[in-house]
Amino acid sequence: MDNAHVVLLFGATGDLSRRKLLPGLFHLWQAGLIDDSRIVGTSLEDIDTAAFVQLAHDACVEYSHRAFSDEQWSRFSELLTYVPQSAGPPALAEAMRAAERDVGRGGQPVRFLHYLSVPPKAALDVVRQLDEAGLVKQSRIIMEKPFGTDLESAKRLNERLHQVFDESQIFRIDHFLGKEAAQNILAFRFANGLFEPIWNRNFIDHVQIDVPETLGLEVRTKFYETTGAYRDMVVTHLMQVLAFMAMEPPTSLAPGPISDEKLKVFRSMRPIEPHNVVRGQYAGYRDNPDATDDSDTDTFVALKVEIDNWRWAGVPFYLRTGKKLAEGARIISIAFKEPPLTMFPAGSNAGTQGPDHLTFDLADQSKMSLSFYGKRPGPGMKLEKLSMQFATHETSSAYAVLEAYERLIYDALRGDHTLFTTAEGIETLWEKSTPLLQNPSPVRLYAPGSWGPNAIHQLVAPHAWRLPFERSWRNPYGA
């Protein structure tokens, strides 16, 4: 990087900070990617720097997947400072300027990166603090989802943000796009002559993006009562992944061209109509103290998205996500059209196990699989489903994988907007969501540990949901 940095972490003692941000910053430092940096934490907790250093150490011990020595931690801890919110903007400004002087010795230019790990309703208050503290110039700001709850609120949010920060300074984060597998979609599509020619309505039958979760909402009920699964997960996560799948080849893998092509996908989407959406709520959700007795909050949503352009017209995209489902996964599954199979004799199994699929697993250890029919060894023409699989952890460069938040923080430090959402993109998605938000489909109960309401099968018919898988991923170790 050309600049030294001071990272200002709002919500520094919160859950996201402890699980992802502090361990992530520590790993970036271990990897030599943020040598010339300082980290200032701030939150509502009235603690001092020594207590914050201990909290950060405990977080890295509990949540980091990488070993570290006492000597490494001692050196990293010297980069940390803490200022409680009760000290006000002047104290925050003083700590940031002190860190700037420390890291900018020798005339090195210094940038600020403000990470807003705070509830959405507190984001604009933080922006006001930064303005009052004089910490806007030479800075960038990372904002957590959701970005509004409908078109009007998104416009208001962006308008107020733009009164303080230029759009080029704003990084709206979606940790799904920071995953290796999500970026592998771009490499897979555009670096190989084998797949891009068939990446269209002539060869692809339908696409599924499936992100079930096993966790409930016991500690997030208050947040979900004002958002729900569609606002929380679909607009900010699943639609962004869909754009990577459906976009046209950009002129280059630079932030501007990629954002342009994603926006074209969003503009080409048909409005999300209620009859194409199944909303659900797991049984027992209303027993949470922060839920109302008649709550119609969706803890589950499945929908059909249609893209009206030359590449995708007539190809449905099925999206599904929800809480307290049968298993946790992050799967993109592309089903190819089946060829005529009349030449195969009865009993050959041709076509009996569904179409050929290309599958991307967006888990932290990303995997890809291509399934196809092949002849079973032996006499006669008996077919069986086979697959070719690839996993990141099997490669010689697996050690270099950055977790999603680590990559996105590093990209923001470098000013790379490629994996972030633009104001126009998010507003377009809310505009397409307006029919559903104004007239939501009914909420249907589903049992915890299931795959959602039964109506999801009518939504996807005549196809079937790919999850749960009939076949498991290959174990490279043979265990």
N, C-alpha and C positions, 0 to 999 in steps of 0.2 A: 504494500500500500504506500501511496505517496505521502500520506499524512499520519501523524500521531493522533491518538484519539483519547477522549475522556468519555466514558459511558456513564450516563446518569440513569439509574434503574429505579423507577417509581414502583411501589409495591414490592420493595426488595425483601421483605420478610414473609411474603405471601406464599401460597402453595405452588404456583407456577414458577416463581423465582427459585424456590428450594428444589423443586423436582427437575427443572429443565434449564433455567437461565444461568444460575450460579455454577452448576456443574458444566454447562456448556461453555461459559466464558473461561472457566479454568482449563477445559480441554483445548480451546483455541489458543490459550497462552502456552500450554504444554507443547502444542504443535508448532509453536513459533510464529503464529499468524497475527498475534496482537502484542508483540514484544513492547512496542512503544505506546502503552496505554495505561490509563488509570480507571478505576471503577468507583463511582460514588453511589451509595445506596440511600434511599429515603423511603419512609413509610409512616404510618400513623403510630407505630410502636415507639415509645420514648426510651430508646436504648442508646448506648454509645458505640464508638467504633470497635472497641474490644469485644463487646457482646455480638456485634454484627459479624466480626471475623470468626467468632466461635460458631455462630449460626451457619455461616457459609461453609465452614469446615465440616460440620455435622451433615449438612446437605450433600456435600461432595462424597463423604464416606458412605452415606445411605443410598444415594441415587446415581453416582457416577459408575459407569461400567468399566472404568479403566483404573488400574492401580497407580498410586503415586507415593512418593517418598516424603518423609518429614521435611527434608531439605527443599523439595519442590514446593510444598505447601508454604513453608516459611517465606520463600521468595515471592510467591503469588500473593500472600496475605499483605505484603507491604504495599500492594497496589490498591487496597480497599480502604474506603472512608465511608462514614455514615453520618447523615444529618437527619434528625427527626423532622417530620412535617410541622410540628409545633414551633420550630425555630423560625419558620417563615421564609419567604423568597430571598431576603437579603442574606441569610445564613447559607442558603443553597447556592446563591451566586458566589459567595465568598469561597465555599468549598470547591466549586467548579473552577474558579479562577486560580486557586492555589494548585489544584491538580494540573491545570493548563500550564502554569509556570514550571511545574516540576517536570512535566513530560516534554515541554517545548524548549528545553535548554539547547543552546546552539542555534537558535533561530529557526528550528523546525516548525513548519505550519501545523496547527492543531485544529481538529474538528471535534464537535460534540455530537454524540448519539444519545438521544433520549428514548428509552424504552418504557412505554406506558403499560405496565402490567397491573392495570387497575380495572374496576368494573366500568362498562361503557358509559354509565351515567356520570362517572367522575372524570372522564377523559377531557372534557372541555375546561373543567376547573384546573386540571394540570396544565393545559395549554395556556390558560390565563396566567398561572404562576410563572411559567417559562417566559412569557412576555414581560411580566413585571420584573423578573429577575435579570432581564437583558440577555437571555440565553437562546435567542432565536437565530441571530446571525451566526454563520459558520456552523450550523447544526443540521442534523437530520432527525426525524422522529418516527419511531415504529409504533403503530397502533394495532391493538388486538381487536378481534371480531366481537360482536357483530357491528357492521358499519351502518347503523340505522336499523329500523324495523319495518320500514316501507319506503316508498319513493319520496314522500314529502320529508320524512325525518332524515333520510340520507342526503337529500339536497340541503336541508338546514345544517346538518353536521358539516358537510363539505364547504358550504358557504362560510361558516364560522371558522373552520380550520384555515381556509384560504385568506381570511382577514389577518392571520398571524404568520402562517407558513405558506410558501409557494408549493405548488403541486410537486415540483421536483424534489422537495425536501421530505415529502410524506411517503412512508412505506407501510401499506396496509398488509399485515402479515396473514398468511394462510400456511400453517405448518405442513399441510399435506403436500404442497408444492415444493417443500424443502427436502422431501424424501428422495433418495437415490432413484427409486423405481419410477417416480413421477417424471424425473428428468430423463430417465432411460427411455420413456415413451418418445421423446423428441429424437434421441439418438437412434432408436429402433426404426422409427418411421423414415427419417430423412437421411440417414447415413447408409441405408441398405437399398439396393435396387430391387430386392426381392419383394418387399412388402408395400412400398408406397403405391405402385401401380394397381394393387388390389384393395387399397384403402378407400373404398367408396361403395355406393349403393348397388353397383353391379355385382359385387362379390360378398359384401357383408350383409347378413340378414338382420341382426339386431345387436345391441351393445348393452351390457349391464354394468353398473357401478354400484357396488354393494359394500356398505360400511356398518355392519351390525356391531353393537357393543353389549357387553354383559353387565356393565355397571348400572346402578340405579341412580336416582336423583335425590337421595336423602339429604345431601348437603348443598344441592343446587336448585332446590325447589323454587325459592323466591325468584331466582334468575329466570328459570324456565316458565314461570307463570306469566312473564312479560314477553317471552320470546317463543319457546316451543322448538320442536325439532326442525321444522322447515326453515325458520329464520336462523337458528343456531348452526345447522349443519349443511343444509342444501345450498343456500345462496352463497355462503362463504367457503365451503369446502368442495362439495360434490360438483357444483357447476364449474368451478375452476379446473378440476380434473377433466371434466367433460370437454372444456375448451381445448386442453392439450390434445385430447383424442381427436377432436373434430376440426381443428384449425387447418387452414391452407398452409403450404410451405412458406415461411417468412423469407424475405430477401436476405436476411442474415439472422444469426442467433443473438441478436442484440435486443436490449429492452424495448426500444421503439417499435421495430417490426413485429416482435412477438406480441406486444400489447395490441397492436393494430389488428393482427389476425384473430386474437382472442375476442376482441370487440366485434369483429365481423360475425363470429359465431353467435354471440349473444344477440346481435341485431337480427340474425336470421331465425332465431328461435320463435316458434309460435307462442302466443301468450299461454300461460299455465292455467288451464281450465279446471274447475273443481271435479268434473267427471273423470279426469285423468289422474286423480290424486286419491290415495287411500291414507287417511290419518288415523292413528291409533293411540291408545293410552293403556299402559300396563295396569293390570288389576292391583290395587293397593296404593297407587300413586296418590289418590285423594286422602289417604291416611296420614300423609306427611303434614306436619304442623303448619307449613306455609302454603299449603294447597287449599283451595276453597272446596266446599262439599259438592258443588256442581261444576267444578273445573272442566273446561273442554280443551285444556292444553294438550297439544300433541307431543307425546314422547316417542312417537314412531311416525314415519312418513315414507310412502312409496309413490312414485309418480312416473308417468310417461312423458318424455320430452321429445318434441319433433322439431327438426331443423329444416327449414325450407330453403335449401340452396341446391345447386347442381350436384354437389358431391353426396349429400345425405338425404335428399327428398325421399320419403317412404321408408326410411330406416328408423325404427323407434329406439330411443335410449331410455332404459329403465333404471331408475335410481331408487335405492332403498337404504334407510338408516334408522336406528332406533335404540332405545335403552332396554336393559334387562332382556336381551334376546338370547338365543340358544348358544351362541359363541361370538367371540370377537374376531373380526377380520376386516381387511381393506382390500377388496378385490375389484379389478376391472376385467371383464370377460367379453371378448368379441366372438360372436358366433358367425361363422361363414355359411354362405348359402350351400345347400347340398346339390351335388350333381345328379343327373338321372341315374337311377340304380337298377333299372329293369333288367340289365344284362346279368345281374347276379342271381344265382339260383335261390329258391326258397330254402330257408334254414341257414343262409350264409351269414346272418347277423348284419348285413349291410344296412346302415341307417338306424339300427335298433338302439344304439347308444347315443343318439342325438348328433348334431352337426359337429364339424371340426371347430375347435376353440383355440384362440390365443388368449392367454390369461396373464395378467400382471398382478403380482401380490405387492401391495404398497406397505407391507410391514417393514420394520426397521432393517431387517435382513431381507432385502428385496429379492424376489424370485420371478421368473417368467417360465411359462410352459406353453408348448404348442402340441395339441392333441390331434390325432389323425387315425384313420383306419389302416390296418395292415393285415396281411395274411398270417393266420396262425400256422406255425410249422406242422407239417403232417399232410396226409392225403386229403384231397378235396379242397374246395374253396370256402374255408371258414375264416371270417374276419374277426378281429378284436381291436379294441381301442388302445392305442399306444400313445406315448408322449415323449417329447424332447424337453428337457428342463435345464434351466440355468439359475444359479443362486450366487449373489454377490459374495457371500462368505466363502465360496469355493475358489475365488480368484486370488492371485498373488498380491493384489493391491487392496484386499479387504481391510487392511489396517488403516488405510487412508480415508475410510468412510466417515463423513461428518453426519451427526444426527441432524434432524430437520431444523431445530431451532439454532443449532450451531451454524449451519450453512446460511440460514437466512440472516442471522446477526452479522456474519462475515460479509455477506452480499451488501447489506445496508451500510456497513462501514466503508465498503468500496464504492458505494453509490450506484450499485447495479440493481435496477428495477425489474429485471427479467421475470422473477418469480413472485412479484407483488402485484396487487390489484390497483387499477386506476380509479379515479373518481367517476369517470364516464362509464367504465365497465360495471361498477357496482350499481350505479343509478339505472343503467339499462336492465340489469337483472331484476331490480325491484320493480321497474316498469312492466316487465314481462310477467311478474308475479302478481300484479294488481288484481286480475280477475279472481284468483284463489283467495287472496287476503281479504277482498271485499265480500266474498261469498264462500267461506270455507266449507269444504265437504265435512260430513259428520265425523265425529270421533268414535271409533269402535274399540271396545275393550279387547285386550289380548292377554293371554296367560304369561307371566314371567317365565323365561326359559324356552319360549316358543320362538317362531320366526315371524310373528306379527299376526294381524287379523287375517282371517280366511279370505277376505276380499282381494288380497294381493294376487291370488291365483287367477281370478277373473281379469285383473288388470293386465297381467302379462300373457294371458292366453292368446293364441294357441301355443305359445312358448312356455317354458318352465324356468323357475329361478335356478340359477347355477349352484347357489349355496342352499343346503349343505352339499359339499363335494361327495361324489360317489367314490372317487379315488383320492388317496392322500398324496401329499408331496413326497417325492423320493427322498430318502435319508441317505446323504452322501457317505455316511460312515457305516452303513449297512446294519445298524443296530435295530 
